[in-house]
Amino acid sequence: MLFEYTRRRGVRSPITDAATFKVGKLKQTTSREAQDIDLSHLIDTSYNYHSPRELRWHLAERLGVAPDVVAVREHA
């Protein structure tokens, strides 16, 4: 499963002092652009993610699948 997200600016993490990001929009991509599915409602868009890997793990947990089944990429 491939998901594409739009990044919104987050804050600096008070724990790690690293930059974070929020997801503006999340969609599952298919081979045909016309059938992209908006899944933004599946995640908390106010959450500050530390990395795309963390987003991938959250999606896998939410969907009940192994993390290696999920791929994420940032919308360019």
Secondary structure, 3 states (H helix, E strand, C coil): CEEEEEEEEEEECCCCCCEEEEEEEEEECCCCHHHCEECHHHCCCCCCECCHHHHHHHHHHHHCCCHHHCEEEECC
